[in-house]
């Protein structure tokens, strides 16, 4: 079953990448595209290394891959925030694209002490860091999903927009991950008990299945033709206009024309 899931993940990721390039979505979401490329390459490489190299060398490769994947996942979340808030950032200096990344790093620092509930006693220090970081990223994904969906009406983001599709897929997978992590905490695990190991591993397979479901969801959503997107509602356009012209006087006729155009 593990081999079957790995093969399905590679196929679905490959199809999703083909769709992103065919529909030219990669131009708008380059980091998400890079994340998928890294995921596909990592899945193929790590599966081959697992069968051919000693466990110690494999763990080293896994650690490097985990660090790279974690960095890309944080970058994807920053890309989603930047894409959603693009009309706001246009009125800021060129380094405005750093704002979402700095926000995520600050939020990660705040959440880090609270993201260790899935750590088991007896785990190695390296294993504790892996679990701790995975929980933190899952929480960030869910928060970004809630931020985008709750602000969708205010920012006039429809449910067919790419950003909210990506956030929904990540949010679903992260909710499953946190739920299964909580179950794992209270689940007895004896390495000598085959039944316990089997029951523990079934939940891990369920987590993999949830990620496959997210890949299928992205395939279906990205295959649909995007509806025309308006950047802001009339009320939000007025707010942006006032913020961007806070320090300068604006001709009332120009302001009204902006309002009418947004409406």
DRENTI-320131 format. One line per 2 residues: number of its first residue (from 0); their letters; for each residue x, y, z of N, C-alpha, C. Coordinates in nm, 2 decimals. Layout:
! residues N
NUM = a = X,Y,Z,X,Y,Z,X,Y,Z  ...
END
This chain:
! residues 263
0 = xx = 0.08,-0.12,0.00,0.00,0.00,0.00,0.09,0.13,0.00  0.20,0.12,0.07,0.29,0.24,0.08,0.34,0.27,-0.06
2 = xx = 0.39,0.16,-0.13,0.44,0.18,-0.26,0.33,0.23,-0.36  0.21,0.18,-0.35,0.10,0.23,-0.43,0.07,0.38,-0.41
4 = xx = 0.07,0.42,-0.28,0.05,0.56,-0.25,0.16,0.65,-0.30  0.28,0.60,-0.29,0.40,0.67,-0.34,0.39,0.69,-0.49
6 = xx = 0.35,0.59,-0.56,0.34,0.59,-0.71,0.22,0.69,-0.75  0.11,0.68,-0.67,0.00,0.77,-0.70,0.03,0.91,-0.68
8 = xx = 0.11,0.94,-0.57,0.15,1.08,-0.54,0.24,1.13,-0.65  0.33,1.05,-0.70,0.42,1.09,-0.81,0.34,1.12,-0.94
10 = xx = 0.24,1.04,-0.97,0.16,1.06,-1.09,0.08,1.18,-1.08  0.01,1.20,-0.96,-0.08,1.32,-0.95,0.01,1.45,-0.94
12 = xx = 0.12,1.44,-0.88,0.21,1.56,-0.88,0.26,1.60,-1.02  0.30,1.49,-1.09,0.34,1.52,-1.23,0.23,1.58,-1.32
14 = xx = 0.11,1.52,-1.30,-0.01,1.57,-1.38,-0.04,1.72,-1.34  -0.03,1.75,-1.21,-0.06,1.88,-1.16,0.05,1.98,-1.22
16 = xx = 0.17,1.94,-1.22,0.28,2.03,-1.28,0.25,2.05,-1.43  0.21,1.95,-1.50,0.18,1.96,-1.64,0.07,2.06,-1.66
18 = xx = -0.03,2.05,-1.58,-0.15,2.14,-1.58,-0.10,2.29,-1.55  -0.02,2.30,-1.45,0.03,2.44,-1.42,0.10,2.50,-1.53
20 = xx = 0.19,2.42,-1.60,0.26,2.48,-1.72,0.17,2.50,-1.84  0.08,2.40,-1.86,-0.01,2.42,-1.98,-0.10,2.54,-1.96
22 = xx = -0.15,2.56,-1.84,-0.24,2.67,-1.82,-0.16,2.80,-1.79  -0.03,2.79,-1.78,0.06,2.90,-1.75,0.03,2.96,-1.61
24 = xx = -0.02,2.88,-1.52,-0.04,2.92,-1.38,0.09,2.94,-1.31  0.19,2.87,-1.35,0.32,2.88,-1.29,0.38,3.02,-1.28
26 = xx = 0.33,3.10,-1.38,0.38,3.24,-1.38,0.33,3.32,-1.26  0.21,3.29,-1.22,0.15,3.36,-1.11,0.18,3.30,-0.97
28 = xx = 0.22,3.17,-0.97,0.25,3.10,-0.85,0.38,3.02,-0.87  0.49,3.09,-0.88,0.62,3.02,-0.91,0.67,2.94,-0.79
30 = xx = 0.65,2.99,-0.67,0.70,2.92,-0.55,0.62,2.79,-0.53  0.49,2.80,-0.55,0.41,2.68,-0.54,0.45,2.57,-0.64
32 = xx = 0.48,2.62,-0.76,0.52,2.53,-0.87,0.66,2.47,-0.83  0.75,2.55,-0.77,0.88,2.50,-0.73,0.86,2.40,-0.62
34 = xx = 0.76,2.42,-0.53,0.74,2.33,-0.42,0.69,2.19,-0.47  0.61,2.19,-0.58,0.56,2.07,-0.64,0.68,1.99,-0.71
36 = xx = 0.76,2.07,-0.78,0.88,2.01,-0.84,0.97,1.94,-0.74  1.00,2.01,-0.63,1.08,1.96,-0.52,1.01,1.83,-0.46
38 = xx = 0.88,1.84,-0.44,0.81,1.72,-0.39,0.82,1.60,-0.48  0.81,1.62,-0.61,0.82,1.51,-0.70,0.96,1.45,-0.71
40 = xx = 1.06,1.54,-0.72,1.20,1.50,-0.73,1.24,1.43,-0.60  1.19,1.48,-0.48,1.22,1.42,-0.36,1.16,1.28,-0.34
42 = xx = 1.04,1.27,-0.38,0.97,1.14,-0.37,1.04,1.03,-0.45  1.08,1.07,-0.57,1.15,0.97,-0.66,1.29,0.94,-0.60
44 = xx = 1.36,1.04,-0.56,1.50,1.02,-0.51,1.50,0.95,-0.38  1.42,0.99,-0.28,1.42,0.93,-0.15,1.37,0.78,-0.16
46 = xx = 1.28,0.75,-0.25,1.24,0.61,-0.26,1.35,0.52,-0.31  1.43,0.57,-0.40,1.55,0.50,-0.45,1.66,0.49,-0.35
48 = xx = 1.68,0.60,-0.27,1.79,0.59,-0.17,1.75,0.50,-0.06  1.62,0.49,-0.02,1.57,0.41,0.09,1.61,0.26,0.06
50 = xx = 1.61,0.22,-0.07,1.64,0.08,-0.10,1.79,0.05,-0.13  1.87,0.16,-0.14,2.01,0.13,-0.18,2.11,0.18,-0.09
52 = xx = 2.09,0.28,0.00,2.19,0.33,0.09,2.17,0.29,0.24  2.27,0.29,0.32,2.25,0.26,0.46,2.16,0.36,0.53
54 = xx = 2.10,0.32,0.65,2.00,0.40,0.72,2.06,0.53,0.76  2.19,0.54,0.80,2.25,0.66,0.84,2.26,0.76,0.73
56 = xx = 2.30,0.72,0.62,2.31,0.81,0.50,2.17,0.85,0.46  2.07,0.76,0.46,1.94,0.80,0.42,1.88,0.90,0.51
58 = xx = 1.91,0.89,0.65,1.86,0.99,0.74,1.92,1.13,0.71  2.05,1.13,0.67,2.11,1.26,0.64,2.04,1.33,0.52
60 = xx = 2.02,1.25,0.41,1.95,1.30,0.30,1.80,1.34,0.33  1.74,1.27,0.42,1.60,1.30,0.46,1.60,1.43,0.54
62 = xx = 1.70,1.45,0.62,1.71,1.58,0.70,1.72,1.70,0.61  1.81,1.69,0.51,1.83,1.80,0.41,1.70,1.82,0.34
64 = xx = 1.64,1.71,0.29,1.52,1.73,0.21,1.41,1.79,0.30  1.40,1.75,0.42,1.30,1.80,0.52,1.31,1.95,0.54
66 = xx = 1.44,1.99,0.55,1.47,2.14,0.57,1.43,2.22,0.45  1.47,2.17,0.33,1.43,2.24,0.21,1.28,2.24,0.19
68 = xx = 1.21,2.13,0.21,1.07,2.13,0.20,1.00,2.23,0.29  1.05,2.23,0.42,0.99,2.32,0.52,1.01,2.47,0.47
70 = xx = 1.12,2.50,0.42,1.15,2.64,0.37,1.05,2.67,0.26  1.04,2.58,0.17,0.95,2.60,0.05,0.80,2.62,0.10
72 = xx = 0.76,2.54,0.20,0.62,2.55,0.24,0.60,2.68,0.31  0.69,2.73,0.39,0.68,2.87,0.44,0.67,2.97,0.33
74 = xx = 0.76,2.95,0.23,0.76,3.05,0.11,0.63,3.04,0.04  0.57,2.92,0.02,0.44,2.91,-0.05,0.33,2.99,0.03
76 = xx = 0.33,2.98,0.16,0.23,3.06,0.24,0.25,3.21,0.22  0.38,3.25,0.22,0.41,3.39,0.20,0.36,3.43,0.06
78 = xx = 0.38,3.34,-0.04,0.33,3.38,-0.18,0.18,3.39,-0.18  0.11,3.31,-0.11,-0.04,3.32,-0.11,-0.08,3.45,-0.05
80 = xx = -0.02,3.49,0.06,-0.05,3.62,0.13,-0.02,3.73,0.03  0.10,3.73,-0.03,0.14,3.83,-0.12,0.04,3.84,-0.24
82 = xx = 0.00,3.73,-0.29,-0.09,3.73,-0.41,-0.23,3.79,-0.37  -0.27,3.76,-0.25,-0.41,3.81,-0.21,-0.40,3.96,-0.18
84 = xx = -0.29,4.00,-0.12,-0.28,4.14,-0.08,-0.21,4.23,-0.19  -0.19,4.17,-0.31,-0.12,4.24,-0.41,-0.16,4.39,-0.43
86 = xx = -0.29,4.42,-0.44,-0.34,4.56,-0.46,-0.29,4.65,-0.34  -0.28,4.60,-0.22,-0.23,4.68,-0.11,-0.08,4.70,-0.13
88 = xx = -0.01,4.60,-0.16,0.14,4.61,-0.17,0.19,4.69,-0.29  0.10,4.72,-0.39,0.14,4.80,-0.50,0.17,4.94,-0.46
90 = xx = 0.11,4.99,-0.35,0.13,5.13,-0.30,0.25,5.14,-0.21  0.32,5.02,-0.18,0.43,5.02,-0.09,0.56,5.02,-0.17
92 = xx = 0.67,5.04,-0.11,0.80,5.03,-0.18,0.83,4.89,-0.23  0.93,4.88,-0.31,0.96,4.75,-0.38,0.98,4.64,-0.28
94 = xx = 1.03,4.67,-0.16,1.06,4.56,-0.06,0.93,4.52,0.01  0.81,4.57,-0.04,0.69,4.53,0.02,0.66,4.38,0.01
96 = xx = 0.72,4.31,-0.08,0.70,4.17,-0.09,0.75,4.09,0.03  0.84,4.16,0.10,0.90,4.10,0.22,0.80,4.10,0.34
98 = xx = 0.70,4.18,0.33,0.61,4.19,0.45,0.54,4.06,0.48  0.48,3.99,0.38,0.42,3.86,0.41,0.52,3.76,0.48
100 = xx = 0.64,3.76,0.43,0.74,3.66,0.48,0.78,3.70,0.62  0.80,3.83,0.65,0.83,3.87,0.78,0.72,3.85,0.88
102 = xx = 0.60,3.86,0.83,0.48,3.83,0.91,0.47,3.69,0.95  0.50,3.60,0.85,0.50,3.45,0.88,0.61,3.41,0.98
104 = xx = 0.73,3.47,0.96,0.84,3.44,1.05,0.81,3.49,1.19  0.75,3.61,1.21,0.71,3.65,1.34,0.60,3.57,1.40
106 = xx = 0.50,3.53,1.32,0.40,3.44,1.37,0.45,3.30,1.41  0.55,3.26,1.33,0.61,3.13,1.36,0.68,3.13,1.50
108 = xx = 0.75,3.25,1.53,0.82,3.26,1.65,0.72,3.26,1.77  0.60,3.32,1.75,0.50,3.33,1.85,0.44,3.19,1.88
110 = xx = 0.41,3.11,1.77,0.35,2.98,1.78,0.44,2.87,1.81  0.57,2.89,1.80,0.67,2.78,1.82,0.65,2.71,1.96
112 = xx = 0.64,2.79,2.07,0.62,2.72,2.20,0.49,2.64,2.21  0.39,2.67,2.13,0.27,2.60,2.14,0.25,2.49,2.04
114 = xx = 0.35,2.47,1.96,0.34,2.37,1.85,0.42,2.24,1.89  0.43,2.21,2.01,0.50,2.09,2.05,0.42,1.98,2.12
116 = xx = 0.29,1.99,2.10,0.20,1.90,2.17,0.21,1.75,2.12  0.26,1.74,1.99,0.27,1.61,1.93,0.40,1.53,1.96
118 = xx = 0.49,1.59,2.04,0.62,1.53,2.07,0.60,1.42,2.17  0.65,1.30,2.14,0.65,1.19,2.23,0.77,1.19,2.32
120 = xx = 0.75,1.14,2.44,0.87,1.12,2.53,0.95,1.00,2.48  1.08,1.01,2.48,1.16,0.91,2.43,1.20,0.93,2.28
122 = xx = 1.15,1.03,2.22,1.19,1.06,2.08,1.33,1.12,2.08  1.40,1.09,1.97,1.53,1.15,1.96,1.51,1.30,1.94
124 = xx = 1.62,1.38,1.97,1.61,1.52,1.96,1.58,1.56,1.81  1.64,1.49,1.72,1.61,1.52,1.58,1.46,1.49,1.54
126 = xx = 1.41,1.38,1.60,1.27,1.35,1.57,1.18,1.45,1.63  1.21,1.50,1.75,1.13,1.60,1.81,1.13,1.73,1.73
128 = xx = 1.24,1.77,1.67,1.24,1.89,1.58,1.16,1.87,1.46  1.16,1.75,1.40,1.08,1.72,1.28,0.93,1.73,1.32
130 = xx = 0.89,1.67,1.42,0.75,1.67,1.46,0.71,1.82,1.50  0.79,1.88,1.57,0.76,2.02,1.61,0.74,2.11,1.49
132 = xx = 0.83,2.10,1.40,0.82,2.19,1.28,0.70,2.15,1.19  0.67,2.02,1.18,0.56,1.98,1.10,0.43,2.04,1.16
134 = xx = 0.42,2.03,1.29,0.30,2.09,1.36,0.29,2.24,1.34  0.40,2.31,1.35,0.40,2.45,1.33,0.36,2.49,1.19
136 = xx = 0.41,2.42,1.09,0.37,2.45,0.95,0.22,2.42,0.93  0.17,2.31,0.99,0.03,2.28,0.98,-0.06,2.38,1.04
138 = xx = -0.02,2.44,1.15,-0.10,2.54,1.21,-0.10,2.67,1.13  0.02,2.70,1.07,0.03,2.82,0.98,-0.06,2.80,0.86
140 = xx = -0.06,2.68,0.80,-0.15,2.65,0.68,-0.29,2.68,0.72  -0.33,2.63,0.83,-0.47,2.64,0.87,-0.51,2.79,0.89
142 = xx = -0.42,2.86,0.96,-0.44,3.01,0.98,-0.45,3.09,0.85  -0.36,3.05,0.76,-0.36,3.12,0.63,-0.49,3.09,0.55
144 = xx = -0.54,2.96,0.56,-0.66,2.92,0.50,-0.78,3.00,0.56  -0.78,3.02,0.69,-0.89,3.09,0.76,-0.88,3.24,0.72
146 = xx = -0.76,3.29,0.71,-0.74,3.43,0.68,-0.79,3.46,0.54  -0.76,3.37,0.44,-0.80,3.40,0.30,-0.95,3.38,0.29
148 = xx = -1.01,3.28,0.35,-1.15,3.25,0.34,-1.23,3.36,0.41  -1.19,3.40,0.53,-1.27,3.50,0.60,-1.26,3.63,0.53
150 = xx = -1.15,3.66,0.47,-1.13,3.79,0.40,-1.18,3.78,0.25  -1.23,3.67,0.21,-1.27,3.66,0.07,-1.38,3.75,0.03
152 = xx = -1.47,3.77,0.12,-1.59,3.86,0.09,-1.54,4.01,0.09  -1.45,4.04,0.18,-1.40,4.18,0.19,-1.31,4.21,0.07
154 = xx = -1.23,4.11,0.03,-1.14,4.14,-0.08,-1.19,4.10,-0.21  -1.31,4.05,-0.22,-1.38,4.01,-0.34,-1.30,3.89,-0.41
156 = xx = -1.26,3.80,-0.33,-1.19,3.68,-0.38,-1.30,3.57,-0.39  -1.32,3.52,-0.51,-1.42,3.41,-0.54,-1.36,3.28,-0.50
158 = xx = -1.45,3.18,-0.48,-1.40,3.04,-0.45,-1.33,2.98,-0.56  -1.33,3.04,-0.68,-1.26,2.97,-0.79,-1.12,3.03,-0.82
160 = xx = -1.08,3.12,-0.72,-0.94,3.18,-0.74,-0.84,3.08,-0.70  -0.72,3.08,-0.76,-0.62,2.99,-0.74,-0.57,2.99,-0.59
162 = xx = -0.55,3.11,-0.53,-0.50,3.12,-0.40,-0.58,3.04,-0.30  -0.71,3.06,-0.31,-0.80,3.00,-0.21,-0.80,2.85,-0.24
164 = xx = -0.78,2.80,-0.36,-0.78,2.66,-0.39,-0.66,2.60,-0.32  -0.54,2.66,-0.33,-0.42,2.61,-0.27,-0.44,2.61,-0.12
166 = xx = -0.49,2.72,-0.06,-0.51,2.73,0.08,-0.60,2.62,0.13  -0.71,2.59,0.05,-0.80,2.49,0.09,-0.74,2.35,0.10
168 = xx = -0.66,2.32,-0.01,-0.60,2.19,-0.01,-0.50,2.17,0.10  -0.42,2.27,0.13,-0.33,2.27,0.24,-0.40,2.26,0.38
170 = xx = -0.51,2.34,0.39,-0.58,2.35,0.51,-0.64,2.21,0.55  -0.70,2.15,0.44,-0.76,2.01,0.47,-0.65,1.91,0.51
172 = xx = -0.54,1.91,0.44,-0.43,1.82,0.48,-0.38,1.85,0.62  -0.37,1.97,0.65,-0.32,2.01,0.78,-0.41,1.97,0.90
174 = xx = -0.54,1.99,0.88,-0.64,1.95,0.98,-0.63,1.80,1.00  -0.62,1.72,0.90,-0.60,1.58,0.91,-0.47,1.54,0.99
176 = xx = -0.37,1.61,0.96,-0.24,1.59,1.02,-0.25,1.62,1.17  -0.30,1.73,1.21,-0.31,1.76,1.35,-0.40,1.67,1.42
178 = xx = -0.51,1.62,1.36,-0.60,1.53,1.42,-0.53,1.39,1.45  -0.46,1.35,1.35,-0.39,1.22,1.36,-0.28,1.23,1.46
180 = xx = -0.21,1.34,1.46,-0.10,1.36,1.56,-0.16,1.35,1.70  -0.27,1.41,1.72,-0.34,1.40,1.86,-0.37,1.26,1.89
182 = xx = -0.42,1.18,1.79,-0.45,1.04,1.82,-0.32,0.96,1.85  -0.22,0.99,1.77,-0.09,0.92,1.79,-0.04,0.94,1.93
184 = xx = -0.06,1.06,1.99,-0.01,1.09,2.12,-0.07,0.99,2.23  -0.19,0.96,2.21,-0.26,0.88,2.31,-0.27,0.73,2.26
186 = xx = -0.20,0.70,2.16,-0.20,0.56,2.10,-0.07,0.49,2.15  -0.09,0.38,2.23,0.03,0.30,2.27,0.10,0.24,2.16
188 = xx = 0.23,0.24,2.17,0.32,0.19,2.06,0.43,0.11,2.12  0.43,-0.02,2.09,0.53,-0.11,2.14,0.60,-0.17,2.01
190 = xx = 0.73,-0.15,1.99,0.79,-0.20,1.87,0.79,-0.35,1.86  0.76,-0.42,1.97,0.76,-0.56,1.96,0.62,-0.61,1.93
192 = xx = 0.52,-0.53,1.93,0.38,-0.56,1.91,0.34,-0.53,1.77  0.33,-0.63,1.68,0.30,-0.61,1.54,0.16,-0.54,1.52
194 = xx = 0.06,-0.58,1.60,-0.07,-0.52,1.59,-0.07,-0.37,1.62  0.00,-0.33,1.72,0.02,-0.19,1.76,0.08,-0.11,1.64
196 = xx = 0.19,-0.17,1.59,0.26,-0.10,1.48,0.17,-0.09,1.36  0.09,-0.19,1.33,0.00,-0.19,1.22,-0.11,-0.08,1.23
198 = xx = -0.17,-0.07,1.36,-0.27,0.03,1.38,-0.21,0.17,1.37  -0.09,0.18,1.42,-0.02,0.31,1.41,0.01,0.35,1.27
200 = xx = 0.05,0.26,1.19,0.08,0.28,1.05,-0.04,0.31,0.96  -0.15,0.25,1.00,-0.28,0.28,0.92,-0.31,0.43,0.92
202 = xx = -0.29,0.49,1.04,-0.32,0.63,1.05,-0.22,0.71,0.96  -0.10,0.67,0.96,0.00,0.74,0.87,-0.04,0.72,0.72
204 = xx = -0.10,0.61,0.68,-0.15,0.59,0.55,-0.27,0.68,0.52  -0.35,0.70,0.62,-0.46,0.79,0.61,-0.42,0.93,0.58
206 = xx = -0.31,0.97,0.65,-0.25,1.10,0.62,-0.20,1.12,0.48  -0.13,1.02,0.43,-0.09,1.02,0.29,-0.21,1.03,0.20
208 = xx = -0.31,0.95,0.23,-0.43,0.96,0.14,-0.50,1.10,0.14  -0.49,1.17,0.26,-0.55,1.30,0.26,-0.47,1.40,0.17
210 = xx = -0.34,1.38,0.16,-0.26,1.46,0.07,-0.29,1.43,-0.07  -0.31,1.30,-0.10,-0.35,1.26,-0.24,-0.48,1.32,-0.27
212 = xx = -0.57,1.33,-0.18,-0.70,1.40,-0.20,-0.68,1.54,-0.23  -0.59,1.61,-0.16,-0.56,1.75,-0.19,-0.50,1.77,-0.34
214 = xx = -0.42,1.67,-0.38,-0.37,1.68,-0.52,-0.48,1.67,-0.62  -0.57,1.57,-0.59,-0.68,1.55,-0.68,-0.77,1.68,-0.69
216 = xx = -0.79,1.74,-0.57,-0.87,1.86,-0.56,-0.81,1.97,-0.64  -0.67,1.99,-0.63,-0.60,2.09,-0.71,-0.61,2.06,-0.86
218 = xx = -0.60,1.94,-0.90,-0.62,1.90,-1.04,-0.75,1.95,-1.09  -0.86,1.92,-1.02,-0.99,1.95,-1.06,-1.01,2.10,-1.07
220 = xx = -0.97,2.17,-0.96,-0.99,2.31,-0.96,-0.91,2.39,-1.06  -0.78,2.35,-1.08,-0.70,2.42,-1.18,-0.74,2.39,-1.32
222 = xx = -0.81,2.28,-1.34,-0.86,2.25,-1.48,-0.98,2.33,-1.52  -1.04,2.40,-1.42,-1.16,2.48,-1.45,-1.11,2.62,-1.50
224 = xx = -1.19,2.68,-1.58,-1.16,2.81,-1.63,-1.18,2.91,-1.52  -1.09,3.00,-1.50,-1.10,3.10,-1.39,-1.21,3.20,-1.43
226 = xx = -1.29,3.24,-1.33,-1.38,3.35,-1.35,-1.31,3.48,-1.35  -1.35,3.58,-1.42,-1.29,3.71,-1.42,-1.28,3.76,-1.27
228 = xx = -1.17,3.81,-1.23,-1.14,3.85,-1.09,-1.13,4.00,-1.08  -1.21,4.05,-0.99,-1.20,4.20,-0.96,-1.11,4.21,-0.84
230 = xx = -1.02,4.30,-0.83,-0.93,4.31,-0.73,-1.00,4.34,-0.59  -1.09,4.44,-0.59,-1.15,4.48,-0.47,-1.30,4.52,-0.49
232 = xx = -1.37,4.52,-0.38,-1.51,4.57,-0.39,-1.49,4.73,-0.39  -1.61,4.80,-0.41,-1.60,4.94,-0.41,-1.56,5.00,-0.28
234 = xx = -1.60,4.94,-0.16,-1.57,4.99,-0.03,-1.42,4.97,-0.01  -1.36,4.85,-0.05,-1.22,4.83,-0.02,-1.14,4.92,-0.12
236 = xx = -1.18,4.94,-0.24,-1.11,5.03,-0.33,-1.10,5.17,-0.26  -1.20,5.22,-0.20,-1.20,5.35,-0.13,-1.10,5.35,-0.02
238 = xx = -1.09,5.24,0.06,-0.99,5.23,0.17,-0.85,5.23,0.11  -0.83,5.15,0.01,-0.69,5.15,-0.05,-0.65,5.29,-0.10
240 = xx = -0.75,5.35,-0.17,-0.72,5.49,-0.22,-0.69,5.59,-0.11  -0.76,5.58,0.00,-0.73,5.67,0.11,-0.60,5.64,0.17
242 = xx = -0.56,5.51,0.18,-0.43,5.48,0.24,-0.32,5.52,0.15  -0.33,5.50,0.02,-0.22,5.54,-0.07,-0.21,5.69,-0.09
244 = xx = -0.31,5.76,-0.06,-0.31,5.91,-0.08,-0.32,5.98,0.06  -0.28,5.91,0.16,-0.29,5.97,0.30,-0.22,6.10,0.31
246 = xx = -0.10,6.10,0.25,-0.01,6.21,0.27,-0.02,6.32,0.16  -0.11,6.30,0.07,-0.12,6.39,-0.04,-0.27,6.42,-0.07
248 = xx = -0.30,6.53,-0.13,-0.43,6.57,-0.16,-0.47,6.51,-0.29  -0.60,6.46,-0.30,-0.64,6.40,-0.43,-0.76,6.48,-0.48
250 = xx = -0.76,6.49,-0.61,-0.88,6.56,-0.68,-1.00,6.48,-0.66  -1.11,6.53,-0.60,-1.24,6.46,-0.58,-1.29,6.39,-0.71
252 = xx = -1.27,6.45,-0.83,-1.32,6.39,-0.95,-1.24,6.26,-0.98  -1.11,6.26,-0.95,-1.03,6.14,-0.97,-1.07,6.03,-0.87
254 = xx = -1.10,6.07,-0.75,-1.14,5.97,-0.65,-1.27,5.91,-0.69  -1.37,5.99,-0.73,-1.50,5.93,-0.77,-1.48,5.84,-0.89
256 = xx = -1.39,5.87,-0.99,-1.37,5.78,-1.10,-1.32,5.65,-1.06  -1.23,5.65,-0.96,-1.17,5.52,-0.91,-1.28,5.44,-0.84
258 = xx = -1.37,5.51,-0.77,-1.48,5.43,-0.71,-1.57,5.37,-0.81  -1.61,5.45,-0.91,-1.70,5.40,-1.01,-1.63,5.28,-1.09
260 = xx = -1.50,5.29,-1.11,-1.43,5.18,-1.18,-1.43,5.06,-1.10  -1.41,5.07,-0.97,-1.41,4.95,-0.88,-1.55,4.89,-0.87
262 = x = -1.65,4.97,-0.87,-1.79,4.92,-0.86,-1.83,4.85,-0.99
END
